Amino acid sequence: MGCRVWYHSAMTENHAHLWPGVPLALGSAILFGASAPLSKLLIGSIDPWLLAGILYLGAGLGLAIVHWGRPFLGLPNVEAPLQKADMPWLAAVVVFGGMIGPLFLMPGLSQTSASSGSLLLNLEGLATMGIAWLVFRENVDRRLLLGAAAILTGAVLLSWNGEALWLDRGGLFIAAACLAWGIDNNLTRKLSSADPVQTAMIKGLVAGTTNLVLAVLLGASFPSASLIGAGALVGFLGVGVSLVMFMLGLRHLGTARTGAYFSLAPFIGAILALILFREPVTIQLIAAGLLMAVGLWLHLAERHDHEHLHEALEHDHSHVHDQHHQHVHDGPVNEPHSHWHRHEPMRHKHPHYPDLHHRHSHG
């Protein structure tokens, strides 16, 4: 019979509050941003709506291989599985992010100019942060707002080609799509404690199937197997893996900050486009890069530090035995691991973000 022990591994040492949330959010932005110019290489040979289906299905199927293949590779799954109580949130995420968003986007892009469409797509970041701040009462201070404003201004400048922005019928559709994705990003936070691979897999399979069926019904024809494979690979990395990293970022940073870092994706895509399409380096690109760099610095320099109270809480998620997880096990355990556990009330002070354990109110 194993003795009752308390484990503190090397992983329990205090890390900077930027780790690992910021690298995860930036990694998500890099992968998603890279998918835009790579998709542009395919868009001339594949119907746009069909490509959306291939991208999402590539994400879902790729993550399904990862999810179901872990036992065969000897890789332990340290994440908490989705629970029955998560199903309404998962359904809402799939509907808003995987179905309503693309359904509004496609007619919107077809009924408005390319310049207006590119500019309006930046509304997703604004919607994500606005909903997190105003609806879910996530803490947002002046530095965060200034940084987010700089990043979003850079994204708008990057996508503006000098033409006036007309909010026509197509523009309204795109704005509605961005609102749906903003809702999706905030609802996804409700699932951030569960296995992100499982969640993103389900979302990719449902959204991919929906878009694929709609494309076929509208007369789209399938391209060659090599093009389908290329699109699926872009979807796996740029949509699937990116979404997994985004969800992990939500777990550590909260929605507003993860959304702000994710808004760097257009700049990543523009840099890759310089390489792929030999596009010129413009004053517009440099100015956008400087604005985004200022916004990134403001976020990285943020230090939210005050005495706060942790209420009693019971939940299940992947964790190590750090200062927020001071419970015992019967016998040795590997870290990280997941199980249902209880947090006793605790008051302390340290730098933190509105992560799973710091979603408290501020006076």
ZAMARGU-4260 file (C-alpha; in steps of 0.2 Angstrom, whole numbers, plus 5000, padded with zeros to 4 digits):
<rodrens>
0) 5000/5000/5000 | 5008/5016/4994 | 5011/5030/5007 | 5001/5046/5006 | 5014/5058/4998
5) 5014/5076/4992 | 5024/5079/4975 | 5032/5095/4970 | 5042/5092/4954 | 5054/5103/4945
10) 5039/5110/4935 | 5032/5117/4950 | 5044/5131/4951 | 5037/5148/4948 | 5038/5153/4930
15) 5036/5171/4923 | 5018/5175/4921 | 5021/5176/4903 | 5025/5158/4901 | 5017/5148/4893
20) 5002/5158/4888 | 5011/5171/4877 | 5021/5159/4867 | 5005/5148/4864 | 4995/5163/4858
25) 5009/5170/4847 | 5012/5152/4840 | 4993/5151/4836 | 4994/5168/4827 | 5009/5163/4817
30) 5001/5147/4811 | 4985/5155/4807 | 4993/5170/4798 | 5004/5158/4788 | 4988/5149/4782
35) 4982/5165/4773 | 4995/5166/4759 | 4997/5147/4758 | 4978/5146/4755 | 4980/5160/4742
40) 4991/5148/4732 | 4977/5136/4732 | 4962/5148/4729 | 4965/5149/4710 | 4962/5130/4708
45) 4949/5127/4722 | 4932/5134/4724 | 4933/5146/4740 | 4919/5138/4749 | 4925/5120/4745
50) 4943/5126/4751 | 4935/5131/4768 | 4928/5114/4769 | 4944/5106/4765 | 4954/5117/4777
55) 4942/5113/4792 | 4941/5094/4788 | 4960/5093/4786 | 4960/5101/4804 | 4947/5089/4811
60) 4955/5073/4803 | 4972/5078/4807 | 4968/5081/4825 | 4958/5065/4825 | 4974/5055/4821
65) 4983/5064/4835 | 4969/5061/4847 | 4966/5043/4844 | 4984/5039/4839 | 4992/5044/4856
70) 4990/5027/4864 | 4998/5018/4850 | 5013/5030/4851 | 5014/5028/4870 | 5010/5046/4873
75) 4999/5049/4888 | 4985/5061/4887 | 4986/5072/4902 | 4971/5083/4897 | 4954/5082/4905
80) 4941/5075/4893 | 4926/5084/4888 | 4912/5081/4901 | 4893/5081/4899 | 4892/5098/4906
85) 4903/5105/4892 | 4891/5099/4878 | 4880/5115/4877 | 4896/5126/4876 | 4904/5114/4863
90) 4888/5115/4853 | 4888/5134/4854 | 4906/5135/4849 | 4903/5124/4834 | 4887/5133/4828
95) 4895/5151/4830 | 4913/5147/4825 | 4911/5133/4813 | 4894/5136/4804 | 4887/5154/4807
100) 4904/5162/4804 | 4908/5154/4787 | 4890/5155/4782 | 4891/5174/4784 | 4908/5176/4777
105) 4906/5168/4760 | 4892/5179/4754 | 4900/5194/4762 | 4916/5192/4752 | 4906/5189/4736
110) 4896/5205/4738 | 4909/5218/4744 | 4926/5224/4738 | 4942/5215/4742 | 4949/5231/4752
115) 4933/5232/4762 | 4933/5214/4766 | 4951/5213/4772 | 4948/5228/4783 | 4932/5222/4790
120) 4939/5205/4795 | 4949/5214/4808 | 4933/5216/4817 | 4935/5199/4824 | 4949/5204/4836
125) 4939/5219/4841 | 4923/5209/4844 | 4933/5196/4854 | 4941/5209/4866 | 4925/5219/4867
130) 4914/5204/4872 | 4927/5198/4885 | 4928/5215/4893 | 4909/5221/4892 | 4900/5204/4893
135) 4911/5193/4903 | 4919/5207/4914 | 4937/5201/4910 | 4949/5213/4918 | 4956/5225/4905
140) 4968/5239/4910 | 4974/5255/4901 | 4990/5246/4895 | 4981/5232/4888 | 4968/5243/4879
145) 4982/5254/4871 | 4992/5238/4866 | 4976/5231/4858 | 4972/5247/4849 | 4990/5248/4842
150) 4989/5230/4836 | 4972/5232/4828 | 4977/5249/4820 | 4992/5240/4813 | 4981/5226/4806
155) 4969/5239/4798 | 4983/5249/4790 | 4990/5233/4783 | 4974/5228/4775 | 4969/5245/4768
160) 4973/5249/4750 | 4968/5267/4750 | 4950/5264/4744 | 4936/5270/4755 | 4927/5258/4766
165) 4909/5255/4761 | 4898/5246/4773 | 4887/5238/4760 | 4877/5222/4761 | 4892/5212/4759
170) 4901/5222/4773 | 4887/5219/4785 | 4888/5200/4782 | 4907/5201/4785 | 4904/5211/4801
175) 4891/5198/4807 | 4904/5184/4803 | 4917/5193/4814 | 4904/5195/4828 | 4900/5176/4827
180) 4919/5172/4829 | 4920/5185/4843 | 4906/5175/4852 | 4915/5159/4847 | 4931/5164/4855
185) 4923/5170/4871 | 4913/5154/4873 | 4928/5143/4869 | 4935/5150/4885 | 4922/5140/4894
190) 4930/5124/4887 | 4948/5129/4890 | 4951/5117/4904 | 4946/5102/4894 | 4957/5093/4881
195) 4959/5106/4867 | 4963/5093/4854 | 4947/5084/4857 | 4937/5101/4856 | 4946/5107/4840
200) 4944/5090/4832 | 4925/5090/4834 | 4924/5108/4828 | 4935/5105/4813 | 4925/5089/4808
205) 4908/5097/4810 | 4913/5114/4802 | 4922/5105/4788 | 4908/5094/4784 | 4895/5108/4784
210) 4906/5119/4772 | 4910/5104/4761 | 4892/5099/4758 | 4886/5117/4755 | 4900/5119/4742
215) 4895/5104/4733 | 4877/5109/4733 | 4881/5125/4726 | 4890/5116/4711 | 4908/5116/4717
220) 4919/5102/4709 | 4933/5093/4718 | 4951/5097/4712 | 4965/5084/4711 | 4970/5073/4725
225) 4987/5083/4727 | 4977/5099/4729 | 4965/5092/4742 | 4980/5085/4752 | 4989/5102/4751
230) 4973/5110/4757 | 4971/5097/4771 | 4989/5100/4777 | 4987/5119/4778 | 4971/5116/4787
235) 4978/5104/4800 | 4992/5117/4804 | 4984/5134/4801 | 4967/5129/4808 | 4969/5114/4819
240) 4985/5116/4828 | 4982/5135/4828 | 4966/5132/4837 | 4973/5120/4850 | 4987/5133/4854
245) 4973/5147/4855 | 4963/5137/4867 | 4979/5133/4878 | 4982/5152/4877 | 4965/5155/4883
250) 4968/5144/4898 | 4983/5154/4903 | 4979/5172/4897 | 4960/5174/4896 | 4951/5179/4881
255) 4955/5198/4878 | 4974/5195/4879 | 4974/5180/4868 | 4963/5188/4856 | 4975/5203/4855
260) 4990/5192/4852 | 4981/5183/4839 | 4977/5199/4830 | 4996/5199/4825 | 4991/5185/4812
265) 4989/5197/4797 | 5006/5204/4799 | 5013/5186/4800 | 5004/5182/4784 | 5010/5198/4775
270) 5028/5194/4780 | 5026/5176/4772 | 5018/5184/4757 | 5034/5194/4754 | 5043/5178/4753
275) 5031/5167/4743 | 5025/5181/4731 | 5040/5192/4731 | 5029/5207/4736 | 5038/5223/4739
280) 5042/5230/4756 | 5031/5245/4758 | 5030/5260/4770 | 5012/5253/4774 | 5020/5237/4780
285) 5034/5245/4790 | 5021/5257/4798 | 5010/5242/4802 | 5024/5232/4809 | 5030/5246/4820
290) 5012/5249/4827 | 5011/5230/4831 | 5028/5230/4839 | 5022/5244/4850 | 5006/5234/4855
295) 5016/5218/4858 | 5028/5227/4869 | 5014/5235/4879 | 5007/5218/4882 | 5023/5209/4886
300) 5027/5223/4899 | 5010/5222/4907 | 5012/5217/4925 | 4995/5214/4934 | 5000/5211/4952
305) 4989/5213/4967 | 4982/5203/4983 | 4968/5193/4977 | 4956/5179/4985 | 4954/5162/4978
310) 4936/5156/4982 | 4934/5137/4985 | 4933/5129/4968 | 4932/5111/4961 | 4936/5106/4943
315) 4946/5095/4932 | 4960/5100/4920 | 4979/5097/4917 | 4990/5104/4931 | 5006/5102/4941
320) 5008/5104/4959 | 5011/5122/4960 | 5006/5136/4972 | 4988/5134/4966 | 4987/5115/4967
325) 4992/5110/4984 | 4983/5093/4986 | 4989/5076/4990 | 4989/5059/4981 | 4990/5041/4987
330) 5006/5036/4979 | 5017/5043/4965 | 5010/5053/4951 | 5017/5060/4934 | 5016/5078/4931
335) 5007/5086/4922 | 4991/5076/4925 | 4972/5078/4926 | 4959/5073/4939 | 4945/5081/4948
340) 4952/5091/4962 | 4947/5105/4975 | 4955/5122/4978 | 4953/5128/4996 | 4951/5147/4999
345) 4967/5156/4998 | 4973/5174/4998 | 4990/5179/4991 | 4999/5191/4979 | 5008/5188/4963
350) 5008/5193/4944 | 4994/5184/4935 | 4982/5185/4920 | 4963/5180/4920 | 4967/5162/4918
355) 4958/5147/4925 | 4962/5152/4943 | 4961/5171/4942 | 4944/5175/4935 | 4940/5186/4950
360) 4932/5203/4950 | 4941/5220/4952 | 4935/5235/4962
</rodrens>
